[in-house]
Amino acid sequence: MNGKYFGTDGIRGLANKVITPDLAMKVAQATGVLFQHGEHRHRAVIGKDTRLSGYMIENAMVAGFTSVGVDVLLLGPMPTPAVALLTHSMRADVGVMISASHNPFEDNGIKLFGPDGYKLSDEIEAKIDALLDPEISLKLSKPADLGRAMRVEGDRARYIEFAKRTLNGNLTLEGLRIVVDCANGAAYKVAPEALWELGAEVFSIGVTPDGFNINSKVGSTAPQTLAAKVREMRADIGIALDGDGDRVIVVDERGKVIDGDQVMAAIATGWKQDGRLKRPGVVATLMSNLGLERYLAGIGLELARTPVGDRYVLEHMRKHGYNVGGEQSGHIILTDHCTTGDGLVAALQLLAIIKRSAKPVSEVCHKFEPMPQVLKNVRFKAGRPLEEERVMRAIEEGRRKLGNNGRLVIRLSGTEPVVRVMGEGDDPDLVEAIVDQVCDALNAAAA
């Protein structure tokens, strides 16, 4: 956690309980005050996904920004990467995405972007967090200096054109049958339209949002629906996005799910062959499979690991000059094109490699055999469970047993009171036993 409100990816929680209109307005006021520099008219860009609570939070943030003299440009339902892009291209001082990503509709969240289109640093979020204290008075504008709010026209077409232009030359997707699952979320219009304009035969699911069905049995967290549709339509590939469109999971022509590790491996391989890698490697998190690391080493590329969270992947990429990175969950970051994870752009880059190879997706996107991996969550009420002696002993013993033939990763969730325990190794039975031992110790400590 970065502060009282901010977690690893902005602010997130139950709508109207954690993410209340009062909190949303204060976040907008604090952000608006912090990002006012100079005498020009300041502006904020606000996008959202399709959750019912988006209307409430959007209006509260409009009130907050305008009350401190910041104009607001409303994008409506748009993917997170589109908000990042438009924040920069429209010369806004700050960008806001109202979304809880892959969470169910009951949750919502607030993600903030700076004028360069990048997510805010921990330091800036901490400053905003401090300004949310009710004892701190914010500088409200005089009546004549209040901000204005207006709906933006053409923002969807602008983002679609950007995404299409990330493909080199005159490459089209003609001849490809594609099923796209938009999770009833923010990309429900832009993703099918972009794929169709590029020449593909497109079958869409998860494109009928009603305020309640975002991520419900569809999208990147429920790829089984997509897999069934791919088999039904005899499609070449299935593409599943999440609720805010910043992650992608793929399904091959056989209906087999392909995670972010395989997508990164395929893109890195293709870009290496084309001479497009700025550094001979990929950036991923601690959760990426050891099989990815071994595969990349076999083709002369390194795998640099960061803490979990796409922001940490991006920070490492920018600092060390990598242009391919991401997470196993499907956040793929390609800094040649984007300032954050972009599910549609990542899918297009993968489709370009598939189209040029003239090989089936099952071959292009199966670069390595994943090492058996077990992930379990343990919920706790309070305290610091990882500092309990019995827990530390279980972790130390597990790592000793795995040795150089596997990994054990234990981390606190950045958004909820949960400890995530991940183990992987050549011996799946041993991995399962070790993860269970650590979970048992955590449960005993939490009792």
C-alpha positions as CSV (number, residue, x, y, z in Angstrom):
1,M,0.0,0.0,0.0
2,N,1.2,3.5,-0.8
3,G,-1.0,5.2,1.8
4,K,-4.4,5.1,3.5
5,Y,-6.3,5.0,0.2
6,F,-3.9,4.1,-2.6
7,G,-2.9,0.5,-3.3
8,T,-0.7,-1.0,-6.0
9,D,-3.0,0.2,-8.8
10,G,-4.8,3.3,-7.7
11,I,-7.8,3.2,-5.3
12,R,-10.1,0.3,-5.4
13,G,-13.0,-1.1,-3.3
14,L,-16.7,-1.7,-2.9
15,A,-18.7,1.0,-4.6
16,N,-20.6,3.4,-2.3
17,K,-18.9,1.9,0.7
18,V,-15.1,2.3,0.0
19,I,-15.4,4.2,-3.2
20,T,-18.0,6.8,-2.2
21,P,-19.0,10.0,-3.9
22,D,-17.4,12.0,-1.1
23,L,-14.0,10.2,-1.6
24,A,-14.2,10.5,-5.4
25,M,-14.8,14.3,-5.1
26,K,-12.0,14.7,-2.7
27,V,-9.6,12.7,-4.9
28,A,-10.5,15.0,-7.8
29,Q,-10.1,18.1,-5.7
30,A,-6.7,17.0,-4.3
31,T,-5.5,15.9,-7.7
32,G,-6.7,19.1,-9.4
33,V,-4.9,21.3,-6.8
34,L,-1.7,19.3,-7.1
35,F,-1.5,19.4,-10.9
36,Q,-2.2,23.1,-11.4
37,H,1.0,24.7,-12.7
38,G,1.0,28.0,-14.5
39,E,-1.7,30.3,-15.6
40,H,-3.3,28.2,-18.4
41,R,-6.7,26.6,-18.2
42,H,-6.1,23.2,-16.6
43,R,-8.0,20.2,-17.8
44,A,-8.6,16.6,-16.7
45,V,-9.7,13.7,-18.9
46,I,-12.1,11.1,-17.4
47,G,-12.9,7.7,-18.8
48,K,-14.7,4.8,-17.2
49,D,-15.7,1.2,-17.7
50,T,-19.3,0.0,-17.8
51,R,-20.1,-0.5,-14.1
52,L,-23.3,1.0,-12.8
53,S,-21.4,2.9,-10.1
54,G,-19.4,4.7,-12.8
55,Y,-22.1,7.3,-13.3
56,M,-22.0,8.2,-9.6
57,I,-18.2,8.3,-9.4
58,E,-17.9,10.2,-12.6
59,N,-20.3,12.9,-11.5
60,A,-18.6,13.2,-8.1
61,M,-15.2,13.7,-9.8
62,V,-16.6,16.3,-12.2
63,A,-17.8,18.2,-9.2
64,G,-14.4,17.9,-7.5
65,F,-12.3,19.0,-10.5
66,T,-14.6,21.9,-11.5
67,S,-14.7,23.1,-7.9
68,V,-10.9,23.8,-8.0
69,G,-11.0,25.4,-11.4
70,V,-10.1,22.4,-13.6
71,D,-12.0,21.8,-16.8
72,V,-13.2,18.2,-17.5
73,L,-13.3,16.3,-20.7
74,L,-15.6,13.2,-20.4
75,L,-14.7,10.2,-22.6
76,G,-17.4,7.8,-21.5
77,P,-16.7,4.1,-21.6
78,M,-13.1,3.8,-22.9
79,P,-10.2,1.3,-22.1
80,T,-7.6,2.4,-19.6
81,P,-4.8,2.6,-22.2
82,A,-7.1,4.9,-24.3
83,V,-7.4,7.3,-21.3
84,A,-3.6,7.3,-20.9
85,L,-3.2,8.0,-24.6
86,L,-5.8,10.8,-24.7
87,T,-4.5,12.4,-21.6
88,H,-1.2,13.0,-23.3
89,S,-2.4,13.7,-26.8
90,M,-5.1,16.2,-25.6
91,R,-2.6,18.0,-23.5
92,A,-4.5,17.4,-20.3
93,D,-2.9,17.9,-16.9
94,V,-4.2,14.7,-15.5
95,G,-6.1,11.6,-16.6
96,V,-8.6,9.5,-14.7
97,M,-9.9,6.0,-15.3
98,I,-12.8,4.9,-13.2
99,S,-12.6,1.1,-13.1
100,A,-11.9,-1.9,-10.9
101,S,-10.3,-3.8,-13.8
102,H,-11.2,-7.5,-13.6
103,N,-13.2,-7.2,-10.3
104,P,-16.9,-7.9,-10.2
105,F,-19.4,-5.0,-10.8
106,E,-19.9,-4.3,-7.1
107,D,-16.3,-2.9,-6.9
108,N,-14.9,0.2,-8.6
109,G,-11.7,2.2,-8.5
110,I,-9.8,5.3,-9.6
111,K,-6.6,5.2,-11.6
112,L,-4.7,8.4,-12.2
113,F,-2.3,9.4,-15.0
114,G,0.0,12.3,-15.3
115,P,0.2,14.6,-18.4
116,D,2.7,12.3,-20.0
117,G,0.2,9.4,-20.0
118,Y,2.0,7.4,-17.4
119,K,0.5,6.2,-14.1
120,L,1.4,8.4,-11.1
121,S,4.5,7.6,-9.0
122,D,4.2,6.4,-5.4
123,E,5.4,9.8,-4.3
124,I,2.7,11.8,-6.1
125,E,0.0,9.3,-4.9
126,A,1.3,9.8,-1.4
127,K,0.9,13.6,-1.8
128,I,-2.7,13.2,-3.0
129,D,-3.4,10.7,-0.2
130,A,-2.2,13.3,2.3
131,L,-4.5,16.0,0.9
132,L,-7.5,13.7,1.4
133,D,-7.3,14.2,5.2
134,P,-10.5,16.1,6.1
135,E,-8.5,18.5,8.3
136,I,-6.6,19.8,5.3
137,S,-8.5,22.6,3.5
138,L,-8.3,22.7,-0.2
139,K,-8.2,25.8,-2.3
140,L,-11.6,26.1,-3.9
141,S,-12.1,28.4,-6.9
142,K,-14.0,31.6,-6.9
143,P,-17.3,31.4,-8.7
144,A,-15.9,33.0,-11.9
145,D,-13.0,30.6,-12.0
146,L,-14.9,27.3,-11.7
147,G,-14.2,24.6,-14.3
148,R,-16.4,23.4,-17.1
149,A,-17.3,19.9,-18.1
150,M,-18.0,18.6,-21.6
151,R,-18.4,15.3,-23.5
152,V,-15.6,14.6,-26.0
153,E,-16.6,13.5,-29.5
154,G,-14.5,11.2,-31.7
155,D,-12.4,9.8,-28.9
156,R,-13.3,6.2,-29.9
157,A,-12.2,6.7,-33.5
158,R,-9.1,8.4,-32.3
159,Y,-8.0,5.5,-30.2
160,I,-8.9,2.9,-32.9
161,E,-6.8,4.7,-35.4
162,F,-3.9,4.8,-33.0
163,A,-4.2,1.1,-32.3
164,K,-4.3,0.2,-36.0
165,R,-1.2,2.3,-36.7
166,T,0.9,0.2,-34.4
167,L,1.0,-2.3,-37.2
168,N,3.8,-1.9,-39.6
169,G,3.3,-1.3,-43.3
170,N,0.2,-2.4,-45.1
171,L,-0.4,-5.5,-43.0
172,T,-4.0,-6.5,-42.6
173,L,-5.8,-9.2,-40.8
174,E,-7.7,-10.5,-43.8
175,G,-8.3,-14.2,-43.8
176,L,-8.3,-14.5,-40.0
177,R,-11.4,-15.6,-38.1
178,I,-11.3,-13.9,-34.7
179,V,-13.5,-14.2,-31.6
180,V,-13.1,-11.3,-29.3
181,D,-14.4,-11.2,-25.8
182,C,-14.7,-7.7,-24.3
183,A,-15.8,-8.8,-20.8
184,N,-18.9,-6.5,-21.2
185,G,-16.4,-3.8,-20.3
186,A,-14.7,-0.6,-21.5
187,A,-13.5,-2.1,-24.8
188,Y,-16.8,-3.4,-26.0
189,K,-17.0,-1.0,-28.9
190,V,-13.4,-0.2,-29.8
191,A,-11.9,-3.8,-29.9
192,P,-14.4,-5.4,-32.4
193,E,-14.4,-2.3,-34.5
194,A,-10.6,-2.1,-34.8
195,L,-10.3,-5.8,-35.7
196,W,-13.0,-5.5,-38.3
197,E,-11.5,-2.4,-39.9
198,L,-8.2,-4.3,-40.2
199,G,-10.0,-6.9,-42.4
200,A,-10.6,-9.8,-39.9
201,E,-13.8,-11.8,-39.8
202,V,-14.9,-10.9,-36.2
203,F,-17.3,-12.7,-33.8
204,S,-17.9,-10.7,-30.7
205,I,-19.0,-11.8,-27.2
206,G,-19.1,-9.8,-24.0
207,V,-20.3,-6.7,-25.8
208,T,-23.7,-6.1,-24.2
209,P,-22.9,-4.3,-20.9
210,D,-25.8,-3.6,-18.6
211,G,-24.0,-2.1,-15.7
212,F,-24.0,-5.4,-13.8
213,N,-22.4,-8.0,-16.1
214,I,-18.9,-6.7,-16.5
215,N,-16.4,-9.7,-16.1
216,S,-19.3,-12.0,-15.3
217,K,-18.5,-15.4,-16.9
218,V,-16.7,-13.5,-19.7
219,G,-13.3,-11.8,-20.3
220,S,-9.8,-12.6,-19.4
221,T,-10.6,-14.0,-16.0
222,A,-13.2,-16.4,-17.4
223,P,-11.7,-17.6,-20.8
224,Q,-13.7,-20.8,-20.9
225,T,-16.6,-18.9,-22.5
226,L,-14.2,-17.7,-25.2
227,A,-12.7,-21.1,-25.7
228,A,-16.1,-22.6,-26.3
229,K,-17.0,-19.9,-28.8
230,V,-13.7,-20.4,-30.7
231,R,-14.4,-24.1,-31.1
232,E,-18.0,-23.4,-32.1
233,M,-17.0,-20.8,-34.8
234,R,-13.9,-22.8,-35.9
235,A,-12.0,-19.5,-35.4
236,D,-8.3,-19.1,-35.8
237,I,-7.9,-17.3,-32.5
238,G,-9.8,-16.0,-29.5
239,I,-8.9,-12.7,-27.7
240,A,-10.2,-12.0,-24.2
241,L,-9.8,-8.6,-22.6
242,D,-10.6,-7.6,-19.1
243,G,-13.1,-5.0,-17.8
244,D,-10.9,-2.0,-18.5
245,G,-9.1,-3.4,-21.5
246,D,-5.5,-3.2,-20.3
247,R,-4.9,-7.0,-20.3
248,V,-5.3,-9.8,-22.8
249,I,-5.5,-13.6,-22.7
250,V,-5.5,-15.6,-25.9
251,V,-7.2,-18.9,-26.9
252,D,-5.7,-20.9,-29.8
253,E,-7.7,-22.6,-32.6
254,R,-8.1,-25.7,-30.4
255,G,-9.7,-23.8,-27.6
256,K,-6.6,-23.9,-25.4
257,V,-6.0,-20.9,-23.1
258,I,-2.7,-19.0,-23.6
259,D,-1.6,-16.8,-20.8
260,G,0.5,-13.6,-20.7
261,D,3.8,-15.5,-20.3
262,Q,3.3,-17.2,-23.7
263,V,2.2,-14.0,-25.3
264,M,5.3,-12.2,-24.1
265,A,7.4,-15.1,-25.3
266,A,5.8,-15.0,-28.8
267,I,6.2,-11.2,-29.1
268,A,9.7,-11.2,-27.8
269,T,10.7,-13.9,-30.3
270,G,9.1,-12.1,-33.2
271,W,10.6,-8.8,-32.3
272,K,14.0,-10.3,-31.8
273,Q,13.8,-11.8,-35.3
274,D,12.8,-8.4,-36.7
275,G,15.5,-6.5,-34.7
276,R,13.0,-4.6,-32.7
277,L,14.1,-5.4,-29.2
278,K,15.9,-2.4,-27.7
279,R,17.4,-4.7,-25.1
280,P,17.9,-8.5,-25.3
281,G,15.3,-9.3,-22.8
282,V,11.9,-9.1,-21.3
283,V,10.6,-7.6,-18.0
284,A,8.1,-9.6,-16.0
285,T,7.1,-10.1,-12.4
286,L,7.9,-12.6,-9.7
287,M,4.8,-14.5,-10.7
288,S,5.9,-15.3,-14.3
289,N,6.6,-19.0,-14.9
290,L,10.1,-20.3,-14.7
291,G,9.5,-22.0,-18.0
292,L,9.4,-18.5,-19.6
293,E,12.8,-17.7,-18.0
294,R,14.3,-20.9,-19.3
295,Y,12.8,-20.4,-22.8
296,L,14.1,-16.8,-23.1
297,A,17.6,-17.9,-21.9
298,G,17.6,-20.5,-24.7
299,I,17.2,-17.9,-27.4
300,G,19.7,-15.5,-25.9
301,L,17.3,-13.2,-23.9
302,E,17.2,-12.5,-20.2
303,L,14.2,-12.2,-18.0
304,A,14.3,-9.3,-15.5
305,R,11.8,-9.8,-12.7
306,T,10.0,-7.1,-10.6
307,P,7.5,-7.1,-7.8
308,V,3.9,-7.8,-8.8
309,G,2.2,-5.0,-10.5
310,D,2.3,-3.6,-14.0
311,R,3.5,-0.2,-12.7
312,Y,6.7,-1.9,-11.4
313,V,7.3,-3.7,-14.7
314,L,6.9,-0.4,-16.5
315,E,9.2,1.5,-14.1
316,H,12.0,-1.1,-14.7
317,M,11.4,-1.0,-18.5
318,R,11.7,2.8,-18.6
319,K,14.8,2.8,-16.3
320,H,16.7,0.1,-18.1
321,G,15.5,0.5,-21.7
322,Y,13.4,-2.6,-22.3
323,N,10.5,-2.4,-24.7
324,V,8.7,-5.7,-24.0
325,G,7.3,-6.6,-20.6
326,G,4.2,-7.6,-18.7
327,E,2.5,-10.0,-16.4
328,Q,1.3,-13.6,-16.6
329,S,-2.2,-12.3,-16.0
330,G,-2.1,-10.6,-19.4
331,H,-0.9,-7.0,-18.8
332,I,1.4,-6.7,-21.8
333,I,3.4,-3.5,-22.0
334,L,5.0,-2.5,-25.3
335,T,6.7,0.9,-24.7
336,D,7.3,1.5,-28.4
337,H,3.5,2.2,-28.5
338,C,2.0,2.6,-25.1
339,T,2.5,4.1,-21.7
340,T,0.6,1.3,-19.9
341,G,-0.7,-2.2,-20.6
342,D,-2.9,-2.3,-23.6
343,G,-4.8,-5.5,-24.4
344,L,-5.9,-4.5,-27.9
345,V,-2.4,-3.3,-29.0
346,A,-0.8,-6.4,-27.6
347,A,-3.3,-8.5,-29.4
348,L,-2.6,-6.7,-32.7
349,Q,1.1,-7.2,-32.3
350,L,0.6,-10.9,-31.7
351,L,-1.8,-11.1,-34.7
352,A,0.8,-9.5,-36.9
353,I,3.3,-12.2,-36.0
354,I,0.7,-14.9,-36.6
355,K,-0.3,-13.5,-39.9
356,R,3.3,-13.2,-41.2
357,S,4.2,-16.7,-40.0
358,A,1.3,-18.4,-41.7
359,K,1.3,-20.9,-38.8
360,P,-1.5,-21.8,-36.5
361,V,-1.8,-20.0,-33.2
362,S,-1.2,-23.2,-31.3
363,E,2.3,-23.3,-32.8
364,V,3.1,-19.6,-32.7
365,C,2.0,-19.1,-29.1
366,H,3.3,-22.2,-27.5
367,K,6.9,-21.4,-27.0
368,F,7.5,-23.5,-23.8
369,E,6.0,-26.0,-21.5
370,P,5.0,-24.2,-18.3
371,M,6.5,-25.5,-15.2
372,P,3.9,-26.8,-12.8
373,Q,2.7,-23.9,-10.7
374,V,0.4,-23.8,-7.7
375,L,-1.2,-20.5,-6.5
376,K,-3.3,-20.3,-3.3
377,N,-4.6,-17.4,-1.3
378,V,-4.9,-17.2,2.5
379,R,-7.1,-14.4,4.0
380,F,-6.2,-12.8,7.3
381,K,-8.0,-10.4,9.6
382,A,-5.2,-8.3,11.0
383,G,-1.6,-8.3,12.0
384,R,1.5,-9.2,10.0
385,P,1.2,-12.9,9.2
386,L,4.5,-13.1,7.2
387,E,6.4,-12.1,10.4
388,E,5.0,-15.1,12.4
389,E,7.8,-17.5,13.3
390,R,5.9,-20.6,12.2
391,V,5.2,-19.0,8.8
392,M,8.9,-18.0,8.3
393,R,10.0,-21.5,9.2
394,A,7.5,-23.0,6.7
395,I,8.7,-20.7,3.9
396,E,12.4,-21.3,4.7
397,E,11.8,-25.1,4.7
398,G,9.9,-25.0,1.4
399,R,12.6,-23.0,-0.4
400,R,15.2,-25.4,0.9
401,K,13.3,-28.4,-0.5
402,L,12.9,-26.8,-3.9
403,G,16.5,-25.7,-4.2
404,N,17.4,-24.8,-7.7
405,N,14.5,-26.8,-9.2
406,G,11.8,-24.4,-8.5
407,R,10.6,-21.2,-6.8
408,L,8.4,-20.2,-3.8
409,V,6.9,-16.7,-3.9
410,I,4.9,-15.3,-1.0
411,R,3.5,-11.8,-1.1
412,L,0.8,-9.7,0.4
413,S,-2.0,-8.5,-1.9
414,G,-1.9,-4.8,-2.6
415,T,-5.7,-4.5,-2.8
416,E,-7.1,-6.9,-0.1
417,P,-6.1,-8.6,3.2
418,V,-4.8,-11.7,1.5
419,V,-1.4,-13.5,1.3
420,R,-0.7,-15.1,-2.1
421,V,1.4,-18.3,-2.0
422,M,2.9,-19.4,-5.3
423,G,5.1,-22.4,-5.8
424,E,6.5,-23.9,-9.0
425,G,9.0,-26.7,-9.7
426,D,9.8,-29.8,-11.8
427,D,8.0,-32.0,-9.2
428,P,4.3,-31.0,-9.1
429,D,3.5,-33.2,-6.0
430,L,6.4,-31.6,-4.1
431,V,5.2,-28.1,-5.1
432,E,1.7,-28.8,-4.0
433,A,2.8,-30.1,-0.6
434,I,5.1,-27.1,0.0
435,V,2.4,-24.6,-0.8
436,D,-0.1,-26.4,1.4
437,Q,2.4,-26.4,4.3
438,V,2.9,-22.6,4.0
439,C,-0.9,-22.1,3.7
440,D,-1.4,-24.2,6.8
441,A,1.1,-22.1,8.7
442,L,-0.6,-18.9,7.6
443,N,-4.0,-20.2,8.6
444,A,-2.7,-21.2,12.0
445,A,-1.2,-17.8,12.4
446,A,-4.4,-16.1,11.4
447,A,-6.6,-18.1,13.7
